[in-house]
Amino acid sequence: MSDDRAPLHGIGHNRPCALCDGTGLCDEALIEQVAEDLWESRRHGTLDDVSWAECGGHWQPVFRGFAATAIASLSRRVQEQRD
């Protein structure tokens, strides 16, 4: 989809992201965003629910590790499909 008038022009495969641009690069900002998104997707609004900013020194590194692994896995898959 390359039509400039398309509703999602410039998003996703119209302009490749770090996963799809072929470089295989994964910067800290992408890891941080994915880690936060993963954490926030698991919040349930209970009394002991805490935000990403409040989850502390244990959970942030754990979720950053999950994010880095997921990004690396997706990057390998993209590269395999190109080869």
DSSP file (Angstrom, degrees, kcal/mol; ACC not computed):
  #  RESIDUE AA STRUCTURE BP1 BP2  ACC     N-H-->O    O-->H-N    N-H-->O    O-->H-N    TCO  KAPPA ALPHA  PHI   PSI    X-CA   Y-CA   Z-CA
    1    1 A M              0   0    0      0, 0.0     0, 0.0     0, 0.0     0, 0.0   0.000 360.0 360.0 360.0 105.0    0.0    0.0    0.0
    2    2 A S        +     0   0    0      7,-0.1     2,-0.4     8,-0.0    12,-0.0   0.352 360.0 126.8-116.8   5.0    1.9    3.0   -1.2
    3    3 A D    >   -     0   0    0      1,-0.2     3,-2.0     2,-0.1     6,-0.1  -0.513  53.9-146.4 -68.0 120.3   -0.9    5.5   -1.8
    4    4 A D  T 3  S+     0   0    0     -2,-0.4    -1,-0.2     1,-0.3     5,-0.1   0.708  98.4  58.4 -60.7 -19.8   -0.2    8.7    0.2
    5    5 A R  T 3  S+     0   0    0      3,-0.1    -1,-0.3     2,-0.0    -2,-0.1   0.508  77.7 119.6 -88.6  -4.2   -3.9    9.1    0.7
    6    6 A A  S X  S-     0   0    0     -3,-2.0     3,-1.8     1,-0.1     0, 0.0  -0.310  74.8-119.7 -62.0 144.9   -4.3    5.8    2.5
    7    7 A P  T 3  S+     0   0    0      0, 0.0    -1,-0.1     0, 0.0    -3,-0.0   0.784 111.2  38.7 -59.5 -29.0   -5.5    6.1    6.1
    8    8 A L  T >  S+     0   0    0      3,-0.1     3,-2.1     2,-0.0     6,-0.2   0.037  80.3 156.1-110.9  26.9   -2.4    4.5    7.6
    9    9 A H  T <   +     0   0    0     -3,-1.8     3,-0.1     1,-0.3    -7,-0.1  -0.262  69.3  20.6 -55.0 134.3    0.2    6.0    5.3
   10   10 A G  T 3  S+     0   0    0      1,-0.3     2,-0.4     2,-0.0    -1,-0.3   0.455 103.6 105.2  86.8   0.7    3.6    6.1    7.0
   11   11 A I  S X  S-     0   0    0     -3,-2.1     3,-1.3     6,-0.0    -1,-0.3  -0.914  82.6 -22.7-116.1 141.3    2.7    3.4    9.5
   12   12 A G  G >  S+     0   0    0     -2,-0.4     3,-1.0     1,-0.2     8,-0.1  -0.429 131.3   3.9  69.4-127.7    3.9   -0.2    9.4
   13   13 A H  G 3  S+     0   0    0      1,-0.3    -1,-0.2    -2,-0.2    -4,-0.1   0.507 119.3  72.1 -79.7  -3.7    4.9   -1.5    6.1
   14   14 A N  G <  S+     0   0    0     -3,-1.3    -1,-0.3     1,-0.3    -2,-0.2   0.827 120.0  16.8 -72.2 -32.2    4.5    1.8    4.3
   15   15 A R  S <  S-     0   0    0     -3,-1.0    -1,-0.3    -6,-0.0    -3,-0.2  -0.883 101.9-121.5-138.9 103.9    7.6    2.9    6.2
   16   16 A P        -     0   0    0      0, 0.0    -3,-0.1     0, 0.0     2,-0.1  -0.078  22.3-140.2 -54.7 140.9    9.5   -0.1    7.6
   17   17 A C     >  -     0   0    0      1,-0.1     4,-1.6    -6,-0.0     3,-0.5  -0.235  39.1 -83.6 -86.4-177.7   10.1   -0.2   11.3
   18   18 A A  T  4 S+     0   0    0      1,-0.2     6,-0.5     2,-0.2     7,-0.2   0.772 130.2  52.0 -61.1 -26.5   13.2   -1.4   13.1
   19   19 A L  T  4 S+     0   0    0      1,-0.2     3,-0.3     2,-0.1    -1,-0.2   0.832 118.5  33.2 -77.8 -32.4   12.1   -5.0   12.8
   20   20 A C  T  4 S+     0   0    0     -3,-0.5    -2,-0.2     1,-0.2    -1,-0.2   0.484  91.5  87.1-106.6  -4.4   11.4   -4.8    9.0
   21   21 A D  S  < S-     0   0    0     -4,-1.6    -1,-0.2     4,-0.1    -3,-0.1   0.550  96.4-117.7 -79.5  -3.1   14.0   -2.5    7.6
   22   22 A G  S    S+     0   0    0     -3,-0.3    -1,-0.1    -4,-0.1    -4,-0.1   0.378  91.7 100.1  89.9  -6.1   16.5   -5.2    7.2
   23   23 A T  S    S-     0   0    0     -5,-0.2     3,-0.1     2,-0.1    -4,-0.1   0.780  74.0-143.9 -83.9 -26.1   19.1   -3.8    9.6
   24   24 A G        +     0   0    0     -6,-0.5     2,-0.2     1,-0.3    -5,-0.1   0.602  46.0 151.5  72.9  10.6   18.1   -6.1   12.5
   25   25 A L        -     0   0    0     -7,-0.2     2,-0.4    50,-0.1    -1,-0.3  -0.522  25.8-175.2 -78.7 141.0   18.9   -3.2   14.8
   26   26 A C        -     0   0    0     -2,-0.2     2,-0.1    -3,-0.1    46,-0.0  -0.910  10.9-161.1-136.2 106.6   17.0   -3.0   18.1
   27   27 A D     >  -     0   0    0     -2,-0.4     4,-2.0     1,-0.1     3,-0.3  -0.377  32.0-107.0 -89.3 168.9   17.6    0.1   20.1
   28   28 A E  H  > S+     0   0    0      1,-0.2     4,-2.8     2,-0.2     5,-0.2   0.826 117.0  59.1 -62.6 -33.3   17.0    0.6   23.8
   29   29 A A  H  > S+     0   0    0      2,-0.2     4,-2.3     1,-0.2    -1,-0.2   0.901 106.6  47.1 -65.1 -39.9   14.0    2.9   23.1
   30   30 A L  H  > S+     0   0    0     -3,-0.3     4,-2.6     2,-0.2     5,-0.2   0.924 112.9  49.0 -66.6 -43.8   12.2    0.1   21.2
   31   31 A I  H  X S+     0   0    0     -4,-2.0     4,-2.7     1,-0.2    -2,-0.2   0.929 112.1  49.2 -59.3 -45.2   13.0   -2.4   24.0
   32   32 A E  H  X S+     0   0    0     -4,-2.8     4,-2.5     2,-0.2    -2,-0.2   0.914 111.9  47.9 -61.7 -43.8   11.7    0.1   26.6
   33   33 A Q  H  X S+     0   0    0     -4,-2.3     4,-2.5     2,-0.2    -1,-0.2   0.923 114.0  45.9 -65.6 -43.9    8.5    0.7   24.7
   34   34 A V  H  X S+     0   0    0     -4,-2.6     4,-2.7     2,-0.2    -2,-0.2   0.913 112.5  51.5 -65.8 -41.5    7.8   -2.9   24.1
   35   35 A A  H  X S+     0   0    0     -4,-2.7     4,-2.5    -5,-0.2    -2,-0.2   0.929 112.2  46.0 -60.0 -45.9    8.6   -3.8   27.8
   36   36 A E  H  X S+     0   0    0     -4,-2.5     4,-3.1     2,-0.2     5,-0.2   0.914 112.4  50.7 -63.5 -42.8    6.2   -1.1   29.0
   37   37 A D  H  X S+     0   0    0     -4,-2.5     4,-1.8     2,-0.2    -2,-0.2   0.903 110.6  49.6 -62.3 -41.0    3.5   -2.2   26.6
   38   38 A L  H  X S+     0   0    0     -4,-2.7     4,-0.5     2,-0.2    -2,-0.2   0.939 113.6  46.0 -61.9 -46.6    3.9   -5.8   27.8
   39   39 A W  H >< S+     0   0    0     -4,-2.5     3,-1.6     1,-0.2     4,-0.3   0.951 113.2  48.3 -60.1 -50.7    3.6   -4.7   31.4
   40   40 A E  H >< S+     0   0    0     -4,-3.1     3,-1.1     1,-0.3    -1,-0.2   0.809 103.5  62.1 -63.3 -29.3    0.6   -2.4   30.8
   41   41 A S  H 3< S+     0   0    0     -4,-1.8    -1,-0.3     1,-0.2    -2,-0.2   0.667 103.7  51.1 -70.2 -14.0   -1.2   -5.2   28.9
   42   42 A R  T << S+     0   0    0     -3,-1.6    -1,-0.2    -4,-0.5     2,-0.2   0.370  81.9 111.9-104.6   3.0   -1.2   -7.3   32.0
   43   43 A R    <   -     0   0    0     -3,-1.1     8,-0.0    -4,-0.3     6,-0.0  -0.569  41.5-175.2 -78.7 141.8   -2.6   -4.7   34.4
   44   44 A H        -     0   0    0     -2,-0.2    -1,-0.1     2,-0.0    -4,-0.0   0.336  43.3-109.6-122.7   6.1   -6.1   -5.6   35.7
   45   45 A G        +     0   0    0      1,-0.2     2,-0.1     5,-0.1    -2,-0.1   0.730  65.9 147.5  75.1  20.9   -7.1   -2.5   37.7
   46   46 A T    >   -     0   0    0      1,-0.1     3,-1.7     4,-0.1    -1,-0.2  -0.305  65.6 -97.9 -81.8 173.0   -6.9   -4.3   41.1
   47   47 A L  T 3  S+     0   0    0      1,-0.3    -1,-0.1    -2,-0.1    -2,-0.0   0.801 125.4  47.9 -63.2 -29.4   -6.0   -2.6   44.3
   48   48 A D  T 3  S+     0   0    0      2,-0.1    -1,-0.3     0, 0.0     2,-0.2   0.262  83.6 128.1 -95.1  13.1   -2.4   -3.8   44.0
   49   49 A D    <   -     0   0    0     -3,-1.7     2,-0.3    -6,-0.0    -6,-0.1  -0.496  37.3-173.4 -70.6 131.8   -2.1   -2.7   40.4
   50   50 A V        -     0   0    0     -2,-0.2    -5,-0.1     5,-0.0     5,-0.1  -0.949  20.3-118.1-129.0 151.3    0.9   -0.6   39.6
   51   51 A S    >>  -     0   0    0     -2,-0.3     4,-0.8     1,-0.1     3,-0.6  -0.246  35.1-101.2 -77.5 170.2    2.1    1.3   36.5
   52   52 A W  G >4 S+     0   0    0      1,-0.2     3,-0.9     2,-0.2     4,-0.4   0.901 123.5  55.1 -57.5 -43.3    5.3    0.7   34.6
   53   53 A A  G 34 S+     0   0    0      1,-0.2    -1,-0.2     2,-0.1     3,-0.2   0.771 114.7  40.1 -63.1 -25.6    6.9    3.7   36.3
   54   54 A E  G <4 S+     0   0    0     -3,-0.6    -1,-0.2     1,-0.1    -2,-0.2   0.476  87.2  92.6-101.5  -4.5    6.1    2.2   39.7
   55   55 A C  S <X S-     0   0    0     -3,-0.9     4,-0.7    -4,-0.8     3,-0.4   0.663  79.0-152.0 -76.7 -13.7    6.8   -1.5   39.2
   56   56 A G  H  >  -     0   0    0     -4,-0.4     4,-1.8    -3,-0.2    -1,-0.2  -0.078  29.1 -36.4  90.0-176.3   10.4   -1.2   40.4
   57   57 A G  H  4 S+     0   0    0      1,-0.2    -1,-0.2     2,-0.2    -2,-0.1   0.566 125.7  46.8 -72.2 -13.4   13.8   -2.6   40.1
   58   58 A H  H  > S+     0   0    0     -3,-0.4     4,-1.4     2,-0.1    -1,-0.2   0.901 114.4  39.3 -90.7 -52.2   12.8   -6.3   39.7
   59   59 A W  H  X S+     0   0    0     -4,-0.7     4,-2.7     1,-0.2     5,-0.3   0.834 107.3  60.4 -74.6 -33.4   10.0   -6.2   37.1
   60   60 A Q  H  X S+     0   0    0     -4,-1.8     4,-2.2     1,-0.2    -1,-0.2   0.947 108.2  44.1 -61.6 -48.1   11.4   -3.6   34.7
   61   61 A P  H  > S+     0   0    0      0, 0.0     4,-2.0     0, 0.0    -1,-0.2   0.880 113.4  53.0 -62.5 -35.5   14.5   -5.6   33.9
   62   62 A V  H  X S+     0   0    0     -4,-1.4     4,-2.0     1,-0.2    -2,-0.2   0.947 112.6  42.8 -62.6 -48.1   12.5   -8.8   33.6
   63   63 A F  H  X S+     0   0    0     -4,-2.7     4,-2.4     1,-0.2    -1,-0.2   0.810 110.2  56.4 -72.3 -29.2   10.1   -7.2   31.1
   64   64 A R  H  X S+     0   0    0     -4,-2.2     4,-2.8    -5,-0.3    -1,-0.2   0.893 107.4  50.6 -64.7 -38.2   12.9   -5.6   29.2
   65   65 A G  H  X S+     0   0    0     -4,-2.0     4,-2.2     2,-0.2    -2,-0.2   0.913 109.9  49.1 -63.7 -43.1   14.4   -9.1   28.9
   66   66 A F  H  X S+     0   0    0     -4,-2.0     4,-2.5     2,-0.2    -2,-0.2   0.929 113.0  48.3 -59.0 -45.1   11.1  -10.4   27.5
   67   67 A A  H  X S+     0   0    0     -4,-2.4     4,-2.7     1,-0.2     5,-0.2   0.926 110.6  49.6 -63.9 -45.8   10.9   -7.5   25.1
   68   68 A A  H  X S+     0   0    0     -4,-2.8     4,-2.4     1,-0.2    -1,-0.2   0.894 112.5  48.6 -61.5 -39.7   14.5   -7.9   23.9
   69   69 A T  H  X S+     0   0    0     -4,-2.2     4,-2.3     2,-0.2    -1,-0.2   0.916 112.5  47.7 -66.1 -43.4   13.8  -11.7   23.3
   70   70 A A  H  X S+     0   0    0     -4,-2.5     4,-2.4     2,-0.2    -2,-0.2   0.915 113.5  47.5 -63.8 -43.5   10.5  -11.0   21.4
   71   71 A I  H  X S+     0   0    0     -4,-2.7     4,-2.5     2,-0.2    -2,-0.2   0.915 112.4  49.1 -65.2 -43.5   12.2   -8.3   19.2
   72   72 A A  H  X S+     0   0    0     -4,-2.4     4,-2.3    -5,-0.2    -1,-0.2   0.902 111.3  50.7 -62.5 -40.8   15.2  -10.6   18.5
   73   73 A S  H  X S+     0   0    0     -4,-2.3     4,-2.1     2,-0.2    -2,-0.2   0.929 112.5  45.5 -62.7 -46.2   12.8  -13.4   17.6
   74   74 A L  H  X S+     0   0    0     -4,-2.4     4,-2.4     1,-0.2    -2,-0.2   0.885 111.3  53.1 -65.3 -38.9   10.8  -11.3   15.2
   75   75 A S  H  X S+     0   0    0     -4,-2.5     4,-2.4     2,-0.2    -2,-0.2   0.911 109.0  49.2 -63.5 -42.3   13.9   -9.8   13.7
   76   76 A R  H  X S+     0   0    0     -4,-2.3     4,-2.6     2,-0.2    -1,-0.2   0.911 110.7  50.8 -62.3 -41.6   15.3  -13.3   12.9
   77   77 A R  H  X S+     0   0    0     -4,-2.1     4,-2.0     2,-0.2    -2,-0.2   0.913 110.2  49.0 -63.8 -42.4   11.9  -14.4   11.4
   78   78 A V  H  X S+     0   0    0     -4,-2.4     4,-1.4     1,-0.2    -1,-0.2   0.934 112.4  48.4 -60.6 -46.2   11.9  -11.3    9.1
   79   79 A Q  H  X S+     0   0    0     -4,-2.4     4,-1.7     1,-0.2    -2,-0.2   0.896 109.4  52.6 -64.0 -39.7   15.5  -12.0    8.1
   80   80 A E  H  < S+     0   0    0     -4,-2.6    -1,-0.2     1,-0.2    -2,-0.2   0.876 107.7  51.9 -62.6 -37.4   14.7  -15.6    7.4
   81   81 A Q  H  < S+     0   0    0     -4,-2.0    -1,-0.2     1,-0.2    -2,-0.2   0.799 109.5  50.2 -70.0 -28.3   11.8  -14.6    5.2
   82   82 A R  H  <        0   0    0     -4,-1.4    -1,-0.2     1,-0.2    -2,-0.2   0.806 360.0 360.0 -77.4 -30.1   14.0  -12.3    3.2
   83   83 A D     <        0   0    0     -4,-1.7    -1,-0.2    -5,-0.1    -2,-0.2   0.472 360.0 360.0 -76.9 360.0   16.7  -14.9    2.6
